[in-house]
Amino acid sequence: MRTLKLALMTVIILVLILVMTANMSPVSLRLMPDVMGEDLLTIPQVPLAVVIIGAVMVGFLLGVLLEYVREGKHRKRLDQARREVGALREENDELAAKLGEAAEDLVPVRG
């Protein structure tokens, strides 16, 4: 399985390198349509590969952020369960200590 993952990652990296090298020509990056403003938010002569990588990184970061927010309720429930387990362990230790003290007072019955 590890070999398969490594091979797949190698293929993906090689494809990304090929796409990047094929798209090094400069482009003008416009952040707003021409109708909304005249070249106010235009970045001239940006390599297309940089635009592609930037878009992928922004998408990845948005996905990570959305997943973090979505899993918040699960993390909260896990924290509550951990606190409850800790409280139950403390209670168990206290009861075991009390039982140990009471057991010392008892006379063993032999039958």
TORKOL-4160 file (C-alpha; in steps of 0.2 Angstrom, whole numbers, padded with zeros to 4 digits, m for minus):
111
<pt num="1" X="0000" Y="0000" Z="0000"/>
<pt num="2" X="0014" Y="0012" Z="0004"/>
<pt num="3" X="0022" Y="0008" Z="m0013"/>
<pt num="4" X="0006" Y="0012" Z="m0021"/>
<pt num="5" X="0004" Y="0029" Z="m0012"/>
<pt num="6" X="0022" Y="0033" Z="m0016"/>
<pt num="7" X="0020" Y="0029" Z="m0035"/>
<pt num="8" X="0003" Y="0039" Z="m0036"/>
<pt num="9" X="0011" Y="0054" Z="m0027"/>
<pt num="10" X="0026" Y="0053" Z="m0039"/>
<pt num="11" X="0014" Y="0053" Z="m0054"/>
<pt num="12" X="0004" Y="0068" Z="m0047"/>
<pt num="13" X="0020" Y="0078" Z="m0044"/>
<pt num="14" X="0027" Y="0074" Z="m0062"/>
<pt num="15" X="0010" Y="0080" Z="m0069"/>
<pt num="16" X="0010" Y="0096" Z="m0059"/>
<pt num="17" X="0028" Y="0100" Z="m0065"/>
<pt num="18" X="0024" Y="0097" Z="m0083"/>
<pt num="19" X="0008" Y="0108" Z="m0081"/>
<pt num="20" X="0019" Y="0122" Z="m0073"/>
<pt num="21" X="0032" Y="0122" Z="m0086"/>
<pt num="22" X="0020" Y="0122" Z="m0100"/>
<pt num="23" X="0011" Y="0137" Z="m0093"/>
<pt num="24" X="0025" Y="0149" Z="m0089"/>
<pt num="25" X="0019" Y="0162" Z="m0101"/>
<pt num="26" X="0014" Y="0179" Z="m0093"/>
<pt num="27" X="m0004" Y="0184" Z="m0092"/>
<pt num="28" X="m0013" Y="0199" Z="m0085"/>
<pt num="29" X="m0022" Y="0195" Z="m0070"/>
<pt num="30" X="m0038" Y="0205" Z="m0068"/>
<pt num="31" X="m0047" Y="0204" Z="m0051"/>
<pt num="32" X="m0062" Y="0213" Z="m0057"/>
<pt num="33" X="m0071" Y="0213" Z="m0074"/>
<pt num="34" X="m0068" Y="0228" Z="m0085"/>
<pt num="35" X="m0086" Y="0234" Z="m0083"/>
<pt num="36" X="m0084" Y="0237" Z="m0065"/>
<pt num="37" X="m0068" Y="0247" Z="m0066"/>
<pt num="38" X="m0054" Y="0252" Z="m0078"/>
<pt num="39" X="m0039" Y="0242" Z="m0074"/>
<pt num="40" X="m0040" Y="0246" Z="m0055"/>
<pt num="41" X="m0036" Y="0229" Z="m0050"/>
<pt num="42" X="m0025" Y="0222" Z="m0064"/>
<pt num="43" X="m0008" Y="0213" Z="m0061"/>
<pt num="44" X="0001" Y="0213" Z="m0077"/>
<pt num="45" X="0013" Y="0200" Z="m0083"/>
<pt num="46" X="0010" Y="0186" Z="m0070"/>
<pt num="47" X="0016" Y="0168" Z="m0075"/>
<pt num="48" X="0000" Y="0157" Z="m0078"/>
<pt num="49" X="0008" Y="0144" Z="m0067"/>
<pt num="50" X="0009" Y="0156" Z="m0052"/>
<pt num="51" X="m0010" Y="0159" Z="m0055"/>
<pt num="52" X="m0014" Y="0141" Z="m0055"/>
<pt num="53" X="m0003" Y="0137" Z="m0040"/>
<pt num="54" X="m0011" Y="0152" Z="m0030"/>
<pt num="55" X="m0029" Y="0146" Z="m0035"/>
<pt num="56" X="m0025" Y="0129" Z="m0029"/>
<pt num="57" X="m0017" Y="0135" Z="m0013"/>
<pt num="58" X="m0032" Y="0146" Z="m0009"/>
<pt num="59" X="m0044" Y="0132" Z="m0012"/>
<pt num="60" X="m0034" Y="0120" Z="m0001"/>
<pt num="61" X="m0034" Y="0133" Z="0013"/>
<pt num="62" X="m0053" Y="0137" Z="0011"/>
<pt num="63" X="m0056" Y="0118" Z="0012"/>
<pt num="64" X="m0046" Y="0116" Z="0028"/>
<pt num="65" X="m0054" Y="0130" Z="0036"/>
<pt num="66" X="m0072" Y="0124" Z="0032"/>
<pt num="67" X="m0067" Y="0107" Z="0038"/>
<pt num="68" X="m0060" Y="0114" Z="0054"/>
<pt num="69" X="m0077" Y="0123" Z="0057"/>
<pt num="70" X="m0087" Y="0108" Z="0052"/>
<pt num="71" X="m0078" Y="0097" Z="0064"/>
<pt num="72" X="m0080" Y="0109" Z="0079"/>
<pt num="73" X="m0095" Y="0100" Z="0086"/>
<pt num="74" X="m0086" Y="0084" Z="0086"/>
<pt num="75" X="m0071" Y="0091" Z="0095"/>
<pt num="76" X="m0082" Y="0099" Z="0108"/>
<pt num="77" X="m0091" Y="0082" Z="0111"/>
<pt num="78" X="m0074" Y="0073" Z="0112"/>
<pt num="79" X="m0068" Y="0086" Z="0125"/>
<pt num="80" X="m0084" Y="0083" Z="0135"/>
<pt num="81" X="m0082" Y="0064" Z="0135"/>
<pt num="82" X="m0064" Y="0066" Z="0140"/>
<pt num="83" X="m0069" Y="0077" Z="0155"/>
<pt num="84" X="m0082" Y="0064" Z="0160"/>
<pt num="85" X="m0070" Y="0050" Z="0159"/>
<pt num="86" X="m0058" Y="0059" Z="0170"/>
<pt num="87" X="m0072" Y="0063" Z="0183"/>
<pt num="88" X="m0077" Y="0044" Z="0182"/>
<pt num="89" X="m0059" Y="0038" Z="0185"/>
<pt num="90" X="m0057" Y="0050" Z="0200"/>
<pt num="91" X="m0074" Y="0043" Z="0207"/>
<pt num="92" X="m0068" Y="0025" Z="0204"/>
<pt num="93" X="m0052" Y="0028" Z="0213"/>
<pt num="94" X="m0061" Y="0036" Z="0228"/>
<pt num="95" X="m0073" Y="0021" Z="0229"/>
<pt num="96" X="m0059" Y="0009" Z="0227"/>
<pt num="97" X="m0050" Y="0018" Z="0241"/>
<pt num="98" X="m0065" Y="0017" Z="0252"/>
<pt num="99" X="m0068" Y="m0001" Z="0248"/>
<pt num="100" X="m0050" Y="m0005" Z="0252"/>
<pt num="101" X="m0052" Y="0004" Z="0269"/>
<pt num="102" X="m0068" Y="m0005" Z="0273"/>
<pt num="103" X="m0061" Y="m0022" Z="0268"/>
<pt num="104" X="m0047" Y="m0020" Z="0281"/>
<pt num="105" X="m0061" Y="m0019" Z="0294"/>
<pt num="106" X="m0069" Y="m0035" Z="0289"/>
<pt num="107" X="m0065" Y="m0052" Z="0296"/>
<pt num="108" X="m0062" Y="m0065" Z="0283"/>
<pt num="109" X="m0074" Y="m0079" Z="0283"/>
<pt num="110" X="m0068" Y="m0096" Z="0280"/>
<pt num="111" X="m0079" Y="m0109" Z="0275"/>
